[in-house]
Amino acid sequence: MVEVLYSESDLKKVVTELAAAIAVDFKGKSVLLLGLLKGCQPFLADLCRELSCHQIDLAVDYLQVSSYVGTASSGKVAIKQIAADDSFCQQRNVIVVDDIFDTGLTLKEVVSWVLENGAAQVKSCVLLSKSGCNRTEMTPDYCGLEIPAAFVVGYGLDYNEKYRELPYIKILTENE
């Protein structure tokens, strides 16, 4: 039996709510959604579609970021810029989009990096926040759902590149 934490309909509802909150804060502004690969892809795509309903002027770009080894954070964040132009975030309103807020180290590093690269404003948006794991003073500006301190997969989140395709989020069991 699969322990589904959040179903497809739960995820759709929370993405709709996050888009509505972002739309209020960025009404009449241009926004760069900066997705952290690879886990953010389904969430970012759904968020873009919802934001388009609010007529927000959007651009999308990505950073490749890694900090996990297996099911645990390594404590070290590696950022690889994918954008062809070094000035991709200069003087822009940037929302860093990630799948999960765990230790907070990745999001803190990326937000600092984006500010150092000239963004006018940086906010963060995460689908999930893992309870009791934050090792920073940072909290995401927009947060969808709180989860227990367990390893989850689905809707972009993976374990060794498996389970990203699941349309729901579940706790990974030892048997898998």
C-alpha positions in Angstrom: 0.0 0.0 0.0 1.4 3.4 -1.0 1.3 6.1 1.7 0.2 9.1 -0.3 0.8 12.3 1.5 -0.6 14.6 -1.1 -2.7 13.6 -4.1 -2.8 15.1 -7.6 -5.8 17.2 -6.5 -4.1 18.3 -3.3 -1.1 19.5 -5.4 -3.3 21.3 -7.9 -5.1 23.2 -5.1 -1.9 24.3 -3.4 -0.2 25.4 -6.7 -3.4 27.5 -7.4 -3.1 29.1 -4.0 0.6 29.9 -4.3 0.0 31.4 -7.8 -2.8 33.6 -6.3 -0.5 34.9 -3.5 2.3 35.6 -6.0 0.0 37.4 -8.3 -1.1 39.7 -5.6 2.5 40.6 -4.7 3.7 41.0 -8.3 0.7 42.6 -9.9 1.9 44.7 -12.8 5.5 43.6 -12.5 7.7 41.4 -14.7 8.9 38.2 -12.9 11.7 35.8 -13.6 10.9 32.3 -12.2 14.2 30.7 -11.5 13.7 26.9 -11.2 16.2 24.7 -9.3 16.7 21.6 -11.4 15.7 18.8 -11.5 13.0 18.4 -8.9 11.1 21.7 -9.5 10.1 20.8 -13.1 6.5 19.6 -12.6 5.8 22.2 -9.9 7.3 25.1 -11.9 5.3 24.1 -15.0 2.1 24.0 -13.1 2.9 27.3 -11.3 3.6 29.0 -14.7 0.3 27.9 -16.0 -1.5 29.1 -12.9 0.3 32.5 -13.0 -0.6 32.9 -16.6 -4.3 33.0 -15.5 -3.4 36.0 -13.4 -1.7 37.8 -16.4 1.7 38.0 -14.7 4.5 38.9 -17.2 6.7 35.8 -16.8 10.1 34.6 -17.9 11.6 31.2 -16.8 15.2 30.2 -16.4 17.0 27.5 -14.4 19.9 26.8 -12.2 21.3 23.3 -11.7 21.8 22.9 -7.9 22.9 19.8 -6.0 23.4 19.2 -2.3 22.0 15.6 -1.7 23.9 12.3 -1.4 21.3 9.5 -1.3 18.6 10.6 1.1 20.6 13.2 3.1 21.9 16.7 2.5 25.7 16.8 2.1 25.7 20.3 3.6 27.5 21.6 0.5 25.6 23.4 -2.2 26.9 23.4 -5.8 25.3 26.0 -8.2 25.7 25.7 -11.9 24.3 28.5 -14.0 22.6 27.2 -17.2 21.6 30.6 -18.6 23.7 31.7 -21.6 23.8 35.3 -20.5 25.6 36.2 -17.2 23.2 39.1 -16.8 20.0 37.0 -16.8 18.8 38.2 -13.4 20.2 41.7 -13.3 17.6 44.3 -12.2 14.8 41.7 -12.3 12.2 40.5 -9.9 13.3 36.9 -9.3 11.3 34.1 -7.6 13.5 31.1 -6.9 11.3 28.0 -7.2 12.3 24.8 -5.5 10.5 21.5 -4.8 11.4 21.2 -1.1 12.7 23.2 1.7 14.7 20.8 3.9 17.8 22.2 5.7 17.4 25.6 4.0 21.0 25.6 2.9 20.3 25.3 -0.8 17.7 28.1 -0.9 19.8 30.4 1.3 22.9 29.9 -1.0 20.8 30.4 -4.2 19.0 33.5 -3.0 22.4 35.0 -2.0 23.9 34.1 -5.3 21.0 35.7 -7.2 21.3 38.9 -5.2 25.0 39.0 -5.8 24.3 38.7 -9.6 22.2 41.9 -9.5 18.6 41.0 -9.0 16.4 43.9 -8.0 14.3 41.7 -5.7 14.5 38.0 -4.8 11.7 35.9 -3.3 11.5 32.2 -2.8 8.7 29.7 -3.5 8.7 26.1 -2.4 6.1 23.4 -2.8 7.1 21.5 0.4 8.7 22.4 3.7 10.1 19.6 5.8 9.2 20.0 9.5 12.0 20.5 12.0 15.0 20.3 9.5 15.8 24.0 8.9 19.5 24.7 9.7 19.3 28.4 8.7 17.4 31.6 9.7 15.7 31.6 6.4 12.1 30.7 5.7 10.5 30.6 2.2 8.4 33.6 1.1 5.8 31.3 -0.4 5.4 27.8 0.9 2.8 25.2 -0.1 2.7 22.3 2.3 4.4 21.1 5.4 5.6 17.5 5.5 7.0 15.3 8.3 10.8 14.8 8.5 10.7 11.8 6.1 12.1 11.3 2.6 9.4 11.9 0.0 9.2 11.2 -3.7 6.9 12.0 -6.6 5.9 15.2 -8.5 9.5 15.8 -9.4 11.1 14.6 -6.2 13.3 11.6 -6.6 15.5 9.0 -5.0 18.4 8.2 -7.3 16.5 9.6 -10.3 13.5 7.3 -9.6 9.9 8.3 -8.8 9.9 11.8 -10.3 7.1 10.8 -12.7 4.6 10.0 -9.9 1.6 12.5 -10.0 1.4 12.5 -6.2 3.8 12.8 -3.3 4.5 9.8 -1.0 6.9 8.8 1.7 9.7 6.5 0.4 9.6 3.2 2.3 12.6 1.0 3.0 11.2 -1.7 0.6 11.5 0.6 -2.4 
